[in-house]
């Protein structure tokens, strides 16, 4: 009997739920061929526990390579030094058993990430990344990041997508005198949350009918721990501030939250920002989107979908938000465009088709 071709999926399955873990879960869940899974969700763990789980993951790679020998490995790439070492070990092990390898990195700046490696790791990393058969990238313009160190790299664009539950929800913005601004994402310094708070406080003095609604979980980054971020944020949420915190939202609750939103603002400053699923979901719900002139975001959020402010600039963010507060007609026009744009370009079916196409072509090459 002919053995079925098997795909080994390696990545993080929720919980916790974020854009990357949700996308990986959908890829695994909807792949209909023979498959197996190594779930490695290290988010929110201590450095020493992450180190222990990294060693454990490498042992699993050896086990699967020797006793399972998958035809193809679909690997979600990491964006930390420790995580990249784990990825490099994974590629090294499975390339020796002649498994095909697809590397999917949910972020930008692959070349800059390699540049950040210490010299002892950089040469070895480039050597191993050259063994990857196909790189999944989030946008056409990201291809050049891989060609810098891997000139012969094969790439395929796999666009992010909105939560399919949104297609089961009837969106219709309620007409009120209040203009609701929303932030829905991980809450940490580099996502621009405090720039948004400063901008909102200035706007609130001029437009008392504004409200800011924030949803998401607090995370750590290079600038601030999750605990400190939460403390500083909650000090700004006072009874008369016009700022409301909703915690973590998903499913229908998330749809209801976005349905009441007029302007979706994500003023990110993250150095490896990719194509945020939260922005795509804001499109689908009919929100006008304001983000940052950072990396590939101006290609995602054009003048048709909203505006992009200067990263880290409170003044620029105020100016861009205010341009929509004062023009209700443009808001309605952009809102209608964004719904159609998301349905056409960022739906789950297209994402699953791209994943399946890449897997099948690579496995049969």
N, C-alpha and C positions, 0 to 999 in steps of 0.2 A: 504494500500500500504506500502511495506517495505521501511523504510527510508534508503537512500544511506549513506554509511559510509563516513564521511567528515574528511579531513585533514586540520588543520590550520597551515599554514607556517608562521613562525615569524623570520624575518631577514631583511637585508638591500638589497634593489633593487637599481641598479644604476639610476641616477648619485649620487655621483661620481663613476666612474668605477674603480674597483680594482679586484684582484683575488678572494677575498671572496664574494664580491657583485655579480660578474659575475657567480660564481659557484652557489650561492643561486638562482639567477634569472633562471639559466638553470634547476635547480631542480624543481622550481615552475612551470616554463613554460612547461616542458615536463611531469609533472605528469598528467595522463589522468583521474584520478578519481575526485570525488566531492572534492572541495577545496576552501579555503578562505585564505586571506593574511592580515597580519599586517606588514606593511613596517616601519622599524625603522632604518633609516640611520642617525646617529648622527655625522658623520665624519666632522671635520673642524669647529664645533660649539663651542661656549664658554662654560665654565663649568656650568654657571648658566642656560644657555639655555638647556644644556644636562640634568641638574637636573630636569628642568620643563618637558622636554619631557619624562624623566624616570617616573615621577609621572603620566603623561598622558598615557604612555604605560601600567602602572599597572592598571589604570582604564579600559583601553580597555580589558585587560586580564579578569577582573571581568565581564565585559559586555559579552564577548564571552563565558566565563565559565557558566554564569547563563542563557543566552538567546539562545546561539548557541550550546553549549556543544559538541565540536568536539570529534570524536572518537579517534583522535590522534593529537598530537602537535609535529611538526617538528621545533625545535628551534636551531638557530645558536648561539653558545655560545660566550660570550664576554670575553675579556682579560684585563679588568680594574676592579677596586674595585666597582665603581658605576655600571658598566655594569653587574658585577656578582651579585650584589644585585637585579638588575632587573630580571636576570635569575632565581635567587633563589625564588623571589616572584612569578614568572611565574610558576615554578615547583610546588610550594606550592599550588597555586590556582587550577591548572588543575589536580593535583593529588587528590584533594578533590572531584572533579566531576568524578573521575575514567577514565579520558582521559589517553590513553597511551602517553608516552613522549619519543621522540628521541632527543638527544642532539648531535649536530655536531659542533666540535670545530676545526677551521682551524688554528692549531698551535700545538706546542709541549709544554712539561713541565707542564701538568695538575697538577701533584702532587706538583711541586715547586710553582705553582700559588696558590694552597690552602695553602701552607706553608707561603706565603706572607701575608695572611689575618691576621688582628688583632684577638686576642683571642676571643673577643665577637662575631665575625662573623664566625670564623673557625668551631666551633662545629655545629652551625646552618646550615652552608653551607654543611658540610659533611652529615648531617641528611637529607637534601633536595636532594642532588645529589644521595643518595641511592634510591630515588624514581624514578629515570630515568630508563625507561625500556630497552633502548638500546643507547649505545654511538657509533657514527660513528667516526672512527679514520683514519688518513691519511696513516699510515704505520703499518705493523704488529708489529714492535718493540715498538710502542707507547702503546700497550695494558698494559704493566706493570705499566705505569703511573697512570692508573685508578684503578688497583688492590691494590695499596698501601693503599688507604683510603676506597675503595669500593671493598672488596674481591670478592663479588658475581656479580660484574658488568658484564653485557653482552655487548660485543663489536663486531663491524663488520668493516672491512677495506673498505673504500670508497676512491679509488685513485683519485687524481686531474686529470685534463684533459687539453688538448690544445684547443684553439679556433677553432671550426669546420670550420671557414672560411679558415683556412690554407689548408684544403683538396681541396679547389677550386683554390688554387694558385699553379702555376708550379715553384718549386724551382730549381735553377741552379746557383751555385756560379759563378759570372763573374770573369774571369782571368785577373788580373791587377798586377802591380808591388807593389801596396799598400796593406799592411796588416791592415785590419780594426778590431779594438777591439770595442765591444759594451757593453753598460749597459742599460738595459730596466727594470725599476722597479720604485717603489716609491723612491724618492730621499731624503734621510735623513742620519744623521750621522751613526746610528747603522746598516745601510745597507752596510757600508764600502765604500761609494762614495769617501771620501777624502783619504782613503788608496789607492784606485785605481788611483786617480789623482796623488798622490805622486809616485806611481810605474810607471805610464805612463811617467811622466816627466823624470825619470831616464832612462827608456827604449828608449825614443825618442832621447836622446843624442847619443845612440849607434846605433839605427836603425831609421834614419831620415824618412823612408818611412812609419812609423806607423801613424795611425789615431785613435782617440778615439771618438766614437759617443755615446752620452748619450740621452736617452728619458725617460720621466716620469714627474710626478708632484712633487713639493716640499712639504714635510710633516714635522710635528714636532715630536720629540721623547724626551726621558728623558734627552738627551744631548744638544739639540739645537732646537730653534724654526724654523718653516718653513721659515720665513722671513730671519732669520740670515743664515740659510743653503743656501738659494738662493743667498744672497749677497756674501757670501764667495765663493760659486761655480762660480758665474758669473765673479768674479775677476780673475779666472784662465782661462777663455775663452777669449783669446786674438787672434788677427789675425794670429800670427805665432806659436801658441801653439799646433796646430794639434788637438785641442779639439773642438767638434761641438755639440751644444745643439739643439735638434729637438722638444722639447716640448712633449705634450702628444700625443701618437699614438695609433690607434686601427684599426681593420679591415685590409683592403688591404694595407694601409700605413704601418702598423706594419709588415706585410709580406714582403713588399719591403725593409724595414729597415733591417730585419733579413736576407733576402736573400743576401744582400751585406756584411754581417758580416762573418768574419772568426772565431774570438774568442769571445765568450760571457763570460763576467766576472761579477760575483756577489759575491764580497768578504764580505758577510754579517757577522755581529757580533751580530745580534739581539738575545736577550736571549730566545725568544720563537719561533725561526724560525721553520717553518713546512716544507712543500714540495712546494716550490714556483712554481706557474704556469708559471712564466717567464722562469724558467729553462726548464720546460717541453716543452714550445713553442720554446725555443732555440734548444732543441733536434729535434723537428719536422722540423725545418728549415735547419737542417744540420750543425749547429754550434758546434764547440768544446767548451765545457763548463768548466770554472774554477770557483770554488766556495770555500767554507771554510770547514775546519775540525771542524765542529760544529754540535753537536746534531746528527740528522739523515741524514745530507747532504752527508757524505761519503757513505751512503747506496744508495743514489740517484745518485750521481756522482762518479762512480767507475773509475778505470783505463781504462775501455772500453769506457766511455763517456767523459773523460777529466781528470781533476785533482782537488784536494782540497788543498788550502794553509792554513797556520796557521792563524787563525783569528787575524786581527789587525796588521799583520806583513808585512811591505812593502817589505822587503828582500825576504820573502817566496813567495809573490805574483809575484815579478819580476822573480824569479827563475822558477816558474811554467809557466808563460806566455812565457818566453824566450825559454823554452824547446819545445814549439810548433812553435815559430817563425823560429826556426832552423831546423825543420823537417816537410817539406811539405808533404811527403809521409804518415806520421802518421796522419796528419790533414785530408787528404782525406779518410783514412781508418776509422777514428773516425766519420767523418761527415756522411758517408754512414751508419755506424752502428746506429748512433743516430736517423736518420730518421726512419729506420725500428723499432727501439726500441720504439719510441714514438707512432707510428701507432699501434703497437701490444699491448702496455701496458697502454697507457694514452689517449685513444680516448673517445669522448663524449658518445658513445653508452654504453660502459662499465660503465661509471659513472652513467648514467641514470638507467641502469639495477640494479646496486648496490643499488641506492636510492630506487627504486621501490620494490626491493626484501626485503630490510630492513623494509620498511613501511608495506608491506603486511604481512610479518611474525609477526611483532609486533602487528599489528592491530588484527590479528586472533589468537594470543596466549592467 
